[in-house]
Amino acid sequence: MAITKAAERRTGDAPIPSPPGRDEWRLNSQLALTLLLVVMVLGQGPVRRALSAPVMQSWMTVFVAVMVQALPFLVLGVLLSAAIAVFVPASFFARALPGRPALAVPVAGMAGAVLPGCECASVPVAGALVRRGVTPAAALAFLLSAPAINPIVLAATAVAFPNDPEMVLARFVASLLVACAMGWLWLRLGRADWLRPPAREAYEGQGRGAAFWGSVRHDVMLAGGFLVVGAMAAATLKAVVPEQWLRLAAEHPVVSVLALAVLAVLLSICSEADAFVAASLTQFSLTARLAFLVVGPMIDLKLFAMQAGTFGRGFAVRFAPATFVLAVAVSVLTGAVLL
């Protein structure tokens, strides 16, 4: 035992030498940056030639145009939605809604027209409404309508479609109809065991300033990332996908509507920016692009994950497919009448 302790003391006094050559080849940030700069200098010729190709020039033009047009609306929407989520108590909505659930659904749906907020903010707000006693049907109607028909989204749609002002009305009408119909459908067929009581919000218990900036940072990082992905996808469709393929898809009304509806689910673009992506898809009809604008704010990949996390997976696997089918159907009917 004494020999062991003595050996431990001797080992602690003298540092154990590292194997030869390990420190010399350790990769740190300075070395990585140096290697990156060397590679960029050596490869600047091929990179410059690739970027000067007509396909890349067209890609960058569409990408930058979508980003520049959409970013101001995205930032404004995130700021306003964070302010509403933090400074407007959920009890206000409970007091403002009618006592009868059937009447509370359209009132909650119309509330989305005056309360700016993206879909990233509407899910926690709807969770707070359910947690504080609002009927789930009304909360779900608000969840679907708020990111689709609020003033920021409608203004962005008007800017994105300057030659088609009827697109703003069509988006408003179709989105509100879907939101109210899903609320009434849940009121009729929904079951309490399908809807898990939502947990408390992550920012509850903090100061209002910390909660506001925390919500802003979260939404900007999340929505901004999906905006970049959406802009890249729109630029790729315009510049890389053969024109004949898009024309073939656009020439078939059913295929074009379903293609853009599925694309809206996959791209998961924030509602403040999706109008500019839809406007760039000029090969498709206005009705197909309307389906893109109605489906996207109501059900996409990130929304499915957020709804499952807030209300439970059992709710999401029932609510999302029904919302998708109803949104496509209402978009087609609204487009046939207004577009």
N, C-alpha and C positions, 0 to 999 in steps of 0.2 A: 504493500500500500504506500509506504514511504517512497519506494523507488518510483512508483507511478507518479506521485505528486512532484517529485524532483524533476522527473522527465517533463512534466507539464510546465514547470516553471522555466526550465531551460528552453523549451519550445516557445514560450511566450516572450522570452527575452530576445531571441534572435528571430527575425522574420524568415518565413519559409521562402526560399527562392522559387520564382516562377519558372516554368519550363522555358528554355531558350527559344526566342523567336515569337512568343505569343504577343508581347507588347508591341513589337515592331509592326505587326499586321492587324492591330485593332482598328476597326473602322469607326471613326468619330464623325461628328457633324461637319467639321472643317474639311476633313478629307473627302467626305461625300460631296460637299459643295464644290470643292476643287475639281473632282472627277466630273461632276455634272457640267461645270463651265468648260472643261477641256473637251468633253463630248460635243457640247453645243458649238464651240468654235470649230472643231474639226468637221462637224456635220452641217455647218451653216449653208454650204452650197446646195446639197440635196434638199434641205429643209426649205430654202428659199425657192428652189425650183418647184417643189411640191405645193407650196403655198401660192405660187403664181399661176398654177394650172387653172383653167377656166372653171372646173368643177369646184375647186376649193374657194375660188373667188366668189362664186355663186353661193356656196355654203356659208361663208363668213358674212356675206351681205344679208342673207335671211336671218342668220343667228343674231347678228348685232341689231338688226332692225326690230326683231321681236323683243330682245332684252331691253333696248332703249325705250321702246313704247310701253312695255309692261311694268318696268321696275318702279316708276313713280306711283302707279296705282297699287302695286303690291305693298310698298312701304306705308303708304297712307292707310290702306286697309288694315295692315297689321297694327299700326298705332291706334286706330280707332277701336278695333276689336279688343285689344288689350285694355284700353280705357274702360270699355263697357264691362268686360269680364271682371275688372278689379273694382271700379268705382260705382257701378250700378248693382245694388244688392239683388239677389235672386228673389227675395221676398216681394220686390216691386212687381215682378211679373206675375207672381201668384195673386197679388191683390188686383192687378189690372185685368186679369182674365175672367170671363163669365163663369158662374158656378156650374152651369150645365156643360158637360164634356163635349157634346155635339156642337155647341156654339163656341166653345173655347178653341176648337181646332182651327176654324178659319180666322179667328182673331189672332191666334198665335202665328198662323201663316202670314197674315198681313203685317204682323210686327216685324217680320224679317225685312220688309220693304223700307223701314225707317231706322233700323238698327244695323249699321255697317259691321261686317265681320266675315272673315273667311271661314272655310269649313274646319280649319284647325282649331278655331275658337268656338265654333258652334257646338261641337261635341261636348266639351267640358261645361259650357253654359247649359246645354240641355240636361246634362247629368245633374247639375246643381238644381235645376228646376224640379226634376223628379225627386231628388233627395229632400226638397223642401215642400213637397206635397202637391205639386202641379200634376194634373192627370197626365199619364205617359203619352196619350194620343196627342195632346196639345204640345208637349215638349218635343215629340218627334216631328210634328208639323213645323215647329220653329227650327229644329235641327236641319231640315231639308230646305226650308225657304230662305233662311238668313244668308247663307253664302251664295244664293242664286239670284236674288232679286233686290239686294240692298243697293243704295244709291251709288256706291263706288263701282260695283260690278256693272250696273246699267250704264253709268257714264263711260266706263272703259269699253263697253260694247258699242256705244254710239261713236266713240272715237275710232274703234277698229273697223266699223262698217259705215263710213261716212256716206256712201252712195246707196245704202240699204237701211234707211231709218226704221223700216218695219221690223227689222231684226230685233230691235230693243223691245218692242211691244210683244213680239212672238216669244221671246225668251221670258219675259215677265209672266205672260199668261200661262205658258206651258209649265214653267217651274212652280207657279203658285197652285195650279191645278194638281200637279203631282204631289206636292206637299200636303194639300188638304185631303186628297184621295187616300194617301198613305196613312194620314192620321185617322180618318174615318174607318179605313180598313182595319187598323190596329184596334180601334174602339169596338169594332164588330167581331173580329176573329182573334185578337190578341189574348194571350193568357198570362197571368201574373208570374207563373213559374218560368216563362221564357225570358223574362226581363230581370236580370240580377240587379239588386240595389247598387247604384254607383258608389264608389269610394269617395272620400273627401278629396278635394283638389289639392294638388301638390303645393300651391302657394297660399293655402288658407293658414292663418296663424302668423303670417309674416306681415311686416309693414306694407302699406299700400305702395310706397315707392319701390321697394324691393320686389313686390309681386308684379308691379307693372313692367319694370325693366326685365324681370325674369321671363314674363310672358312674351315680351317683345323679342328678346334674344331667341327664345325657343321657336317662335313662329317664323322669324326671319330666316333662321338657319334651316328649318324644315321646308317652308314654302319656297325660299330662295333656291334651295337645292333642286326641288322638283321643277321650278321654273327653268333652271338651266337645262335639266334633262328634257323638258318639253320643247324648249327652243332648239336644242340639238336635234331632237327627233323631227321637228318641223323642217329644219334646214336640210336634214338628210333626205326626207321625203321629196323636197323640192329639187335638190341638187343631184342626188345619187340614184334614187329609184327611177327607172325608165319612165318617161312620160306616157308611153303606151300602156304600162301597167296601171297607172293611176287613172288614165282615161277609161280603160276597160272597167275598172271598179266603179268609177263615177258614172258610167253610162247605165248601169243597172241600179234602179232606185233602191231596191231592197238591199242589195249588196253594199251600196254606198252608205246607207244609213247604219247598217250593222257594223260595217268596218270602222266608221268614225265613232260609233258608240263604244265599241270594244277598245279603240285607241284611246278614248277619254279615260276608260278604266285603267289602262296600262300606264299611261303617261302621268296621271295623278297631278295635274297642274293646278295651282292655286286659282280660285275663281276670279281673283282680281286680274289675272293675266291670261286666262285661257282664250278670251275673245281674240287676242292678237295672233295666237297660234291658229285658231279656226279661220281667221281672215286670210291667213297665208295659204290655206288649202283651197286655192281658187278653182281647182279641177272639179270639186264636188259642189253639189247643189246647195242652195241655202237651207233646204230642209235637212239634208245630211249634216250640215254644220250646226244647225239648230239642235239636233240630237246630241252632237258633241258638247254643246254648251249646257244642255239640260242634264245630261247624264253625269258629266264630270264633277260638278259641285255636290252631287248627291251620293254617288257611289264610285269609289276608285280604290286602289290598293291601300293607300295610307288611311283612307276613311274606314275601310273594312277593319283594319288593324285597330284603329282608335275606337270604333264602335264595339268591337269584341272586347277590348280592354276596359271600356267604361261600363257596358251593359251586359257583357257575357258573350261567349261564343255562340251559345244556343240562340240568342237574339240575332246576332249578326248573320248567321247562316240562313235565317229565315227572312230577315228584313232586307238584306242586300239584293238577293235575286228578285224579290218582288218589286223593289224600287227600280231595278234595272229594266225589267219588262214593262212596267207602267210608264217609266220615263220615255222609253223608245216609242211606245204606242201613242202617248200623248204628243210627243214631238212630231210624229208623222201627221196626226190629225190637225194639230195647230199649224204646221207648215202648209198643209193642203188648204187651209182657210185663209191664213194671213200672209203667206209668202208667194 
